[in-house]
Amino acid sequence: MKSKLIAVLGFCFVVSQASAWGPTGHRATGWIAERFLTAKAKKRISAILERESLAMVSTWMDEIRSDSTYNYTTDWHWTTIPDGKHYEDVEANPDGKVVMMIEKLTKDLKAGKLSAKQEREYVKMLVHMVGDIHQPLHVGKPGDKGGNDVKVKWFRSESNLHRVWDSEMIDDTKLSYSELAQSLIQPDATVVKKWQGASVREWATESMSYRPQVYDIGNGNLSYQYSYKYLSIARLRMLQAGIRLAGLLNEIYGK
């Protein structure tokens, strides 16, 4: 019984480290992406996913953490890049693989040599990881496990900085994922093109650029003021993730 309890606690720790945005944020990203797909890409992706929506498959990569078959994906949700460095500076570091795996899965999907099951799973993984890399704490700095070790209070409840960004700021809006997605300002075509033209490695650098705001926690008692100042960053990153996900899927399936 004791060994089972330890295993469960260990699993919960890993999930808290790896989940980004929580279900609401991930599904909002998937909902946005579907609105920017070409007709051809939308039709092909619907067939591949057996008519599941991008919103619904966006959390699959977290859900499979209960299946040991997928233990190899544990480090695919995040990466660690020190302040003042770039991804290329730490590329050989095995400390998180989200950049490498987005690039690899995109290449493999474009090659088109996968089984139906592999293709379906790769698309689901891509949907999730594009969301992950846009959450600033999933491109973490060394030493605090992406903010999991930064203990804070969120409206007097014990929490950590990672959880605040994953879900607590977002869920406290009391919006469903579709309401959240619809509340985001739709950028014009010029902005969409600019965002979709950025590379995966540039997405990671962008996430790093928000560290001064993310870690602006004062005495660690976070509430309305922190959300008022920084929820807009989370909203922007979810919007960018959705539009860029659509760009990737259009490249793969929309031509």
Buried (B, 14 or more C-beta within 10 A) or exposed (E): EEEEEEEEEEEEEBBBBBBBBBBBBBBBBBBBBBBBBBEEBBEBBBEBBEEBBBBBBBBBBBBBBEEEEBEEBBBBBBBBBBEEBBBEEBEEBEEBBBBBBBEEBBEBBEEEEBEEEEBBBBBBBBBBBBBBBBBBBBBBBEEBBBBBEBEBBBEEEEBBBBBBBBBBBBBBBEBEBBEBBBEBEEBEEEBBEEBBEBEBBEBBBBBBEBBEEBBEBEEEEBEEEBBEEBBEBBBBBBBBBBBBBBBBBBBBBBE
